Amino acid sequence: MVGRLLFRAFVKVHVAVYRASGGRLGGRLGKGVPVLLLTTTGRKTGKRRTTPLLYVEEGDGYVVVASVGGAPSHPAWYLNLRSNPAATMQVGGRKLAVTAETAGLEERARLWLRLTQMWPQYDDYQAKTRREIPVVILAPSAA
């Protein structure tokens, strides 16, 4: 319980610092791994929720992983996107509307290789859980 509360507090601070600095602070993790902010609409509450996520670029879109460190269930942000794929995101100082789509099997396999090159722990997360960890493509939208 305390760990979860500390994690939520850390995420709130991370989001605030990222936004205030235009991603100059909080826009990279560890050895330069890029971070974006994804804002989804809660499927139950209708409230906007923002989550920092690691990403790779794919064409004019972005790819993120719904891993939750290998937890047995999907993260809330992913469930929100399944309910409503329209979202907003921020990469550095750039904000844009996006539409989310879960990668199909072949596309997931191709993207998974790129994602694990960036963050090898994703393979460890997949080994910890029975669920197939979703790979999500965030494509810019006109909205």
Phi and psi in degrees as a GROMACS rama.xvg file:
@    title "Ramachandran Plot"
@    xaxis  label "Phi"
@    yaxis  label "Psi"
@TYPE xy
-63.5678  -40.3328  VAL-2
-61.2773  -41.5379  GLY-3
-65.5543  -41.0388  ARG-4
-65.1202  -40.8628  LEU-5
-64.7976  -40.7877  LEU-6
-62.6184  -45.4458  PHE-7
-61.4054  -39.9063  ARG-8
-64.9139  -42.0469  ALA-9
-60.716  -44.3253  PHE-10
-61.6722  -43.6142  VAL-11
-60.9071  -43.4571  LYS-12
-65.5826  -44.3204  VAL-13
-57.7705  -47.5722  HIS-14
-61.4428  -45.2124  VAL-15
-62.4409  -44.7385  ALA-16
-66.6333  -43.5105  VAL-17
-57.9581  -51.4514  TYR-18
-61.2464  -46.3087  ARG-19
-64.068  -31.6169  ALA-20
-99.6727  2.93207  SER-21
63.4495  30.879  GLY-22
83.2386  -1.49519  GLY-23
-65.4688  -34.1233  ARG-24
-111.01  128.995  LEU-25
87.7017  -0.80557  GLY-26
-86.8941  -3.63068  GLY-27
-139.447  146.982  ARG-28
-122.479  140.637  LEU-29
54.987  -122.056  GLY-30
-90.4248  48.4096  LYS-31
88.6179  15.2165  GLY-32
-70.2209  125.784  VAL-33
-73.6305  146.9  PRO-34
-126.694  136.402  VAL-35
-119.919  166.184  LEU-36
-109.004  123.72  LEU-37
-109.829  127.314  LEU-38
-114.827  119.714  THR-39
-114.875  168.13  THR-40
-103.799  125.835  THR-41
-58.2604  128.791  GLY-42
-69.3252  -23.3473  ARG-43
-102.375  -41.3692  LYS-44
-96.0981  -24.9968  THR-45
77.4736  1.23596  GLY-46
-79.9661  149.372  LYS-47
-82.0014  130.952  ARG-48
-126.674  136.124  ARG-49
-116.229  134.678  THR-50
-130.49  129.478  THR-51
-77.4483  134.554  PRO-52
-138.71  146.119  LEU-53
-73.5402  152.792  LEU-54
-151.672  162.626  TYR-55
-125.278  151.554  VAL-56
-85.0771  144.948  GLU-57
-140.862  103.014  GLU-58
61.6967  -128.2  GLY-59
-96.0029  9.8901  ASP-60
-113.195  -170.347  GLY-61
-135.734  151.074  TYR-62
-124.325  130.702  VAL-63
-128.249  166.966  VAL-64
-122.756  131.091  VAL-65
-92.3013  66.0319  ALA-66
-92.643  -40.5724  SER-67
47.5873  40.3019  VAL-68
63.6065  21.7578  GLY-69
87.9597  18.9287  GLY-70
-60.4204  157.93  ALA-71
-71.3594  -15.7476  PRO-72
-126.384  160.342  SER-73
-67.0454  151.852  HIS-74
-70.5341  155.036  PRO-75
-57.7428  -39.5849  ALA-76
-61.3246  -35.8829  TRP-77
-70.4217  -43.1239  TYR-78
-61.7884  -37.878  LEU-79
-61.6321  -42.5462  ASN-80
-67.9185  -34.1425  LEU-81
-64.5769  -34.5326  ARG-82
-77.3759  -38.402  SER-83
-145.937  100.158  ASN-84
-72.3996  -6.13425  PRO-85
-80.0168  131.332  ALA-86
-150.361  176.838  ALA-87
-126.176  157.125  THR-88
-146.469  161.597  MET-89
-130.966  128.105  GLN-90
-121.105  111.035  VAL-91
60.6429  -128.35  GLY-92
-90.6243  -1.59283  GLY-93
-91.4407  125.928  ARG-94
-113.642  139.252  LYS-95
-151.864  153.994  LEU-96
-81.5888  140.991  ALA-97
-136.996  160.879  VAL-98
-120.37  131.651  THR-99
-97.2381  143.638  ALA-100
-142.882  133.668  GLU-101
-76.129  131.552  THR-102
-65.1617  140.713  ALA-103
-72.9311  176.104  GLY-104
-56.1394  -51.7361  LEU-105
-66.9192  -43.6066  GLU-106
-65.4391  -39.7373  GLU-107
-60.2917  -44.7334  ARG-108
-59.7325  -44.5984  ALA-109
-64.5463  -46.0622  ARG-110
-70.7991  -33.9868  LEU-111
-57.7226  -39.8937  TRP-112
-59.6662  -44.7718  LEU-113
-64.9268  -42.3935  ARG-114
-65.4009  -40.2679  LEU-115
-76.0202  -21.7912  THR-116
-67.2941  -37.6051  GLN-117
-74.7968  -43.6354  MET-118
-136.965  86.2903  TRP-119
-57.2116  -22.5683  PRO-120
-61.5536  -20.603  GLN-121
-57.0011  -37.1911  TYR-122
-63.4001  -39.278  ASP-123
-63.8621  -41.6092  ASP-124
-61.9055  -42.9946  TYR-125
-64.1386  -37.0725  GLN-126
-67.5639  -24.537  ALA-127
-80.1089  -16.02  LYS-128
-125.709  155.491  THR-129
-84.0875  -22.6282  ARG-130
-77.3684  149.45  ARG-131
-79.2916  121.592  GLU-132
-69.4531  122.183  ILE-133
-70.1232  144.271  PRO-134
-109.211  127.866  VAL-135
-117.269  130.708  VAL-136
-99.8588  127.327  ILE-137
-107.681  106.548  LEU-138
-100.946  134.462  ALA-139
-56.1307  140.396  PRO-140
-126.127  166.477  SER-141
-77.581  -19.5761  ALA-142
